[in-house]
């Protein structure tokens, strides 16, 4: 099966640029696509200094839905937005005061990759940060989603009035130009050894990323002269935490990973949500596919319009039991069904797991919200924009009812996706019904798209003229 390769190099123009990200693209472009992907054939998409977050999202979404392995080579710089303090990939027009609107949120990457089969996705990153973001990442390391491998390094800001070079990514590209792609962990170690040899200071300064859910986590060992100190590789269930960014020098026996100095304090257990009338949607538990980092209790209902509440999101038909040998993690099976065009089968599986989560955990459990989001994506893949819009509206209401703020990442994502799907509904009567609910929701959740509410009102005005 052909692979997909996405080459992204992004950095701001002007004084805010910390790294010459685009300089590595010619070296990567000189590598044969099958070597970049690790497959017999591959399609390569290149994004150099993109201007708009939506352009990056479109390319990433297209790559994420393609069958076969996906490899993303990402070079650039990270900055925090001032309002929510979430890491964003800075784009060409990004400034410190406009990160929220002109940068690409890192959690969008996790969101787009969450439905891919475990082991089919790899991110190789070479990222630089400003001082504020560097301190933030010391206690909240980057992750790429439950089934995606993440290798690379994060570097602190360069010296004043200088621009850093993407040395790690250049080392990766140089190794791949030989025509041979070693296993990912080995490629990562070789790249680290190469550029640490050129810049020894980086070995004790950079934050090294080595997150691969498909590899067993090594146990911590006492450092020796032959095997430097390492920490257990973080997984989707146990993300890495570090108080001070450090790095281990790679060896042939021990992959380099970030070493946490002190563990982060445990996250308090979320309060139990109380069931409410309507479509009960439980709280978001620590499901790695969620765009929200911390678990939040959710007790959602459908939008308040009577027409919506009369339309149940779950089908009224009972879902047949899943066989006893059903996989513990059904995401890979669902993804395979979607990729082969068996959308009804994928939707039935997701609906069964949502009902099972409701029976097992009860209203207020995070797993139910997760499966709602999966079903909304499956409806989109199947071309059912109406159903996808309805479910995303329910997810947004669920998060708001749980006490999440209107500018929370999960709330904004749900409303934005509902808006996107609403624009694809062909039935005017249905579009008017859902548009009214969406407009009411947009008044509470304006999101990052300037003029989004005005767009809905204009569309509704045109729809009202249609019989």
C-alpha positions in Angstrom: 0.0 0.0 0.0 1.5 3.4 -0.9 2.5 5.7 1.9 1.9 9.4 2.4 4.6 11.9 3.3 3.9 15.4 4.5 6.8 17.9 4.6 6.1 21.0 6.7 8.5 23.9 7.3 7.0 26.9 9.0 8.4 29.9 10.8 7.4 33.6 11.2 8.8 36.3 8.9 10.8 39.1 10.4 12.3 39.5 13.8 10.2 36.8 15.4 11.9 34.0 13.4 13.9 31.7 15.6 14.8 29.0 13.1 15.4 28.9 9.3 12.9 26.1 8.9 12.5 26.1 5.1 16.3 25.6 4.6 15.9 21.9 5.2 13.2 21.3 2.6 15.6 21.0 -0.4 17.6 18.3 1.5 14.4 16.4 2.3 13.0 16.8 -1.2 16.2 15.2 -2.6 15.3 12.0 -0.8 13.4 9.4 -2.8 9.7 9.3 -1.7 9.8 5.5 -0.9 12.8 6.2 1.4 11.0 9.0 3.2 7.9 6.9 3.7 9.5 3.5 4.2 7.1 2.0 1.7 7.4 0.8 -1.9 5.7 3.9 -3.3 4.7 7.2 -1.7 2.9 10.5 -2.3 4.8 13.6 -1.0 3.1 16.8 -0.1 5.2 19.9 0.7 4.2 23.0 2.7 6.8 25.7 2.8 6.2 28.7 5.1 2.4 28.4 5.0 0.4 31.6 5.7 -2.9 30.3 7.1 -3.7 27.7 9.7 -6.6 26.4 7.6 -4.2 25.6 4.8 -2.1 23.5 7.1 -5.2 21.8 8.5 -6.5 21.0 5.0 -3.2 19.3 4.1 -2.9 17.5 7.4 -6.5 16.2 7.2 -6.1 15.0 3.7 -2.9 13.1 4.6 -4.5 11.7 7.8 -7.4 10.2 5.9 -5.2 8.6 3.2 -4.8 4.8 3.5 -1.4 3.4 4.2 1.4 4.7 6.5 1.8 8.4 7.1 5.1 10.1 7.9 5.2 13.8 8.8 8.5 15.7 8.8 7.8 18.9 10.7 10.3 21.8 11.2 9.5 25.1 12.8 9.0 26.9 16.1 6.4 26.7 18.8 4.8 29.6 20.7 2.1 29.9 23.3 -1.1 31.9 22.7 -1.6 34.5 25.4 -5.2 33.5 26.2 -5.1 29.8 26.7 -1.4 29.2 26.8 -1.5 26.3 24.3 1.4 25.6 22.0 1.0 26.6 18.4 3.2 26.1 15.4 4.1 29.6 14.3 3.3 30.4 10.7 4.5 33.1 8.4 2.2 35.8 9.7 2.4 34.8 13.4 3.5 37.4 16.0 3.5 37.0 19.8 0.1 38.9 20.0 -1.6 37.0 17.2 -0.5 33.4 17.9 -4.1 32.4 18.7 -5.4 33.4 15.3 -2.4 33.0 13.0 -0.6 29.9 14.5 -1.5 26.3 14.0 -2.6 24.7 17.4 -0.6 21.6 18.3 -3.7 19.9 19.6 -5.1 20.0 16.1 -2.4 17.5 15.1 -3.5 15.1 17.8 -7.1 15.6 16.8 -6.6 14.8 13.1 -4.4 11.7 13.8 -6.6 10.2 16.5 -8.5 7.8 14.2 -5.5 6.4 12.5 -4.5 2.8 13.2 -1.8 2.4 15.8 1.6 2.0 14.3 0.7 3.7 11.0 1.7 7.2 11.8 5.1 8.8 12.5 6.1 12.4 13.2 9.7 13.5 13.0 10.0 17.0 14.4 12.7 19.6 14.8 11.2 22.4 16.8 12.5 25.6 18.4 10.8 27.6 21.1 10.9 31.0 22.8 11.8 31.1 26.5 8.1 31.1 27.7 7.2 28.0 25.6 10.4 26.2 26.6 9.4 26.5 30.3 5.9 25.4 29.5 7.0 22.2 27.7 9.3 21.3 30.6 6.2 20.2 32.5 3.8 19.4 29.6 5.8 17.5 26.9 4.4 17.2 23.4 2.4 14.1 22.3 1.1 13.2 18.9 -1.9 11.0 19.8 -2.6 7.5 21.0 -1.2 5.6 18.1 1.4 7.9 16.6 5.1 7.7 17.1 6.9 11.0 17.8 10.6 11.4 17.4 12.8 14.5 17.3 14.0 17.3 19.5 12.8 20.6 20.9 15.4 23.3 21.3 15.4 26.4 23.5 15.7 29.9 21.9 18.9 30.7 20.1 21.2 33.5 21.2 19.8 37.0 20.7 19.7 38.3 17.1 20.5 34.9 15.6 18.5 32.3 13.8 19.0 28.6 14.5 19.4 25.9 11.9 17.2 22.7 11.9 20.3 20.5 12.6 18.3 17.4 13.7 16.1 17.4 10.6 19.1 18.0 8.4 20.8 15.0 9.9 17.7 12.9 9.3 17.6 14.0 5.7 21.3 13.4 5.2 21.0 9.8 6.5 18.0 9.1 4.3 19.8 10.4 1.2 21.9 7.3 1.4 18.8 5.5 0.0 18.3 3.4 3.1 15.8 4.1 5.9 16.7 2.3 9.1 14.0 1.5 11.7 12.7 4.7 13.3 14.3 4.4 16.6 17.7 3.7 15.0 17.2 6.6 12.5 16.5 8.9 15.5 19.6 7.7 17.3 21.8 8.1 14.3 20.5 11.7 13.7 21.0 12.6 17.3 24.6 11.2 17.3 25.3 13.1 14.1 24.2 16.5 15.1 25.3 16.2 18.8 28.7 15.5 17.4 28.6 18.7 15.5 27.1 20.7 18.4 28.0 19.0 21.7 26.2 21.6 23.7 22.9 20.4 22.3 23.3 17.1 24.1 22.8 18.6 27.5 20.4 21.3 26.4 17.7 20.1 24.0 14.6 18.2 24.9 14.7 14.9 23.1 11.4 13.2 22.0 11.1 9.5 21.6 7.5 8.4 22.0 6.4 5.2 20.2 3.3 3.4 21.5 4.2 0.3 19.4 7.5 -0.2 21.3 7.6 -1.6 24.9 8.6 1.0 27.5 12.0 0.3 28.9 12.4 0.3 32.6 14.5 2.9 34.3 18.1 1.8 35.0 21.0 3.1 36.9 23.2 5.1 34.5 26.6 3.7 33.7 29.4 4.7 31.4 28.1 2.4 28.7 24.4 3.2 29.1 23.3 6.7 29.9 20.3 7.4 32.1 17.0 7.0 30.3 13.4 7.1 31.4 10.5 4.9 30.3 9.3 5.9 26.9 6.1 7.8 27.3 3.0 6.3 25.8 -0.5 7.4 25.1 -1.6 6.2 28.5 1.3 7.6 30.4 2.6 10.8 28.8 6.0 12.0 29.6 6.5 14.7 32.2 9.7 16.6 33.0 10.4 19.4 35.4 13.7 20.5 33.6 14.3 19.7 30.0 17.3 17.4 29.7 18.5 14.9 27.1 20.3 11.6 27.2 23.1 11.0 24.7 22.0 8.2 22.3 23.9 4.9 22.1 23.3 1.8 20.1 21.7 0.1 23.0 19.7 2.8 24.6 17.5 5.3 22.7 17.7 8.9 23.8 14.7 10.1 25.6 13.8 13.0 27.8 14.6 12.4 31.5 12.1 13.9 33.9 13.6 15.4 36.9 10.5 15.3 39.1 7.1 13.8 38.4 4.2 16.2 37.8 1.5 16.2 40.5 -1.3 13.8 39.8 -4.4 15.2 38.1 -7.4 15.3 40.5 -10.2 13.0 39.8 -13.1 14.7 37.9 -16.4 15.2 39.7 -19.2 12.9 38.8 -21.7 14.4 36.4 -25.4 14.2 37.2 -27.6 12.8 34.5 -29.9 15.3 32.8 -32.8 14.9 30.4 -32.0 14.8 26.7 -29.0 13.2 25.0 -26.8 12.4 27.9 -23.2 12.6 26.9 -20.6 11.8 29.6 -17.5 13.6 30.7 -14.3 13.4 28.8 -12.1 11.0 30.7 -8.3 10.7 30.0 -8.9 9.4 26.5 -5.8 10.4 24.5 -7.8 11.2 21.4 -9.4 14.2 23.1 -8.1 17.6 22.2 -8.4 18.5 25.9 -5.4 17.7 28.1 -7.2 17.3 31.4 -10.2 15.2 32.1 -13.4 17.2 32.4 -16.8 16.0 33.5 -19.3 16.3 30.7 -23.1 16.0 30.9 -24.2 17.1 27.4 -27.5 17.5 25.8 -28.6 18.3 22.3 -29.0 22.0 21.3 -32.0 23.6 22.9 -34.1 23.9 19.8 -37.2 21.6 20.0 -36.6 20.4 16.4 -33.2 19.1 17.4 -34.2 17.4 20.6 -36.8 15.5 18.6 -34.0 14.1 16.5 -32.0 11.5 18.5 -28.4 11.2 17.5 -28.2 7.5 18.3 -30.4 5.2 16.2 -33.5 3.8 17.8 -32.6 0.3 16.6 -30.8 -2.0 19.1 -27.2 -2.6 18.3 -26.3 -6.3 18.0 -23.8 -7.6 20.5 -20.1 -7.6 19.5 -18.5 -11.0 19.4 -16.5 -12.2 22.4 -13.3 -11.9 20.4 -13.8 -8.3 19.7 -10.6 -6.3 19.9 -9.8 -4.4 23.1 -9.1 -1.3 21.0 -11.5 -1.2 18.1 -10.1 1.9 16.5 -7.9 -0.1 14.0 -10.8 -2.2 12.9 -13.0 0.9 12.5 -10.3 2.7 10.5 -9.9 -0.4 8.2 -13.6 -0.4 7.6 -13.6 3.2 6.6 -10.6 2.9 4.3 -12.3 0.0 2.5 -15.6 1.9 2.2 -17.6 -0.1 4.7 -19.0 3.0 6.4 -22.1 1.3 7.8 -20.0 -1.3 9.5 -17.7 1.3 11.0 -20.6 3.4 12.2 -22.3 0.3 13.8 -19.1 -0.6 15.6 -18.7 2.9 17.0 -22.3 3.1 18.0 -22.0 -0.3 19.8 -18.9 1.0 21.7 -20.7 4.2 22.7 -23.6 2.2 24.1 -21.2 -0.2 25.8 -19.4 2.8 27.4 -22.7 4.2 28.6 -23.7 0.9 30.2 -20.3 0.3 31.7 -19.4 3.8 33.0 -22.8 5.4 33.1 -23.7 9.0 32.3 -20.8 11.3 33.0 -18.1 8.9 31.8 -15.5 10.3 29.4 -15.5 7.3 27.0 -19.0 8.2 25.8 -17.9 11.7 24.6 -15.0 10.1 22.9 -17.2 7.7 20.9 -19.5 10.5 20.0 -16.6 12.3 18.4 -15.6 9.2 16.6 -19.1 8.8 15.2 -19.1 12.4 14.1 -15.9 11.8 12.1 -17.3 8.6 10.7 -20.4 10.4 9.5 -18.2 12.9 7.8 -16.1 10.2 6.1 -19.4 8.6 4.9 -20.6 11.9 3.4 -23.5 12.3 5.9 -22.9 16.0 6.7 -26.3 16.3 8.5 -25.5 13.6 11.1 -22.0 14.8 11.6 -23.2 18.3 12.2 -25.8 17.1 14.7 -23.3 15.1 16.7 -20.7 17.9 16.8 -23.4 20.2 18.1 -24.2 17.7 20.8 -20.5 17.4 21.7 -20.1 21.2 22.0 -23.2 21.4 24.2 -21.9 18.5 26.3 -18.6 20.3 27.0 -20.3 23.6 27.8 -22.7 21.8 30.1 -19.7 20.3 31.9 -18.4 23.7 32.7 -15.8 24.1 30.0 -15.3 27.7 28.9 -16.5 28.8 25.4 -12.9 29.3 24.4 -11.7 25.8 25.5 -10.0 23.9 22.7 -12.5 21.0 22.7 -15.5 23.3 22.6 -14.1 25.4 19.8 -13.1 22.3 17.8 -16.6 20.8 18.1 -18.3 24.1 17.0 -15.9 24.6 14.1 -16.5 21.1 12.8 -20.2 21.5 13.2 -20.0 24.7 11.2 -17.9 23.0 8.5 -20.3 20.1 8.1 -23.4 22.4 8.2 -22.0 24.2 5.1 -22.1 20.8 3.3 -25.8 20.0 4.0 -27.8 19.9 0.7 -31.3 19.8 2.2 -32.5 23.4 2.7 -35.0 22.5 5.4 -32.4 20.6 7.4 -29.8 23.3 6.9 -32.3 25.9 8.3 -33.0 23.8 11.3 -29.4 23.1 12.2 -28.3 26.6 11.2 -30.6 28.1 13.8 -29.0 25.9 16.4 -25.5 26.6 15.2 -26.1 30.4 15.2 -27.2 30.2 18.8 -24.1 28.2 19.7 -21.8 30.6 17.8 -23.1 33.4 19.9 -21.6 31.6 22.9 -18.6 30.2 21.1 -17.3 32.7 18.5 -14.1 30.6 17.9 -11.1 31.8 16.0 -12.8 32.4 12.7 -13.6 36.0 12.5 -17.1 36.7 11.1 -18.2 33.1 11.6 -21.6 34.1 13.1 -22.2 36.6 10.3 -21.5 33.9 7.8 -24.2 31.7 9.4 -26.7 34.5 9.4 -26.0 35.3 5.7 -26.4 31.6 4.8 -29.7 31.4 6.8 -31.0 34.5 5.1 -30.5 32.8 1.7 -32.0 29.5 2.9 -35.2 31.3 4.1 -35.8 32.5 0.6 -35.8 28.9 -0.7 -39.0 27.0 -0.7 
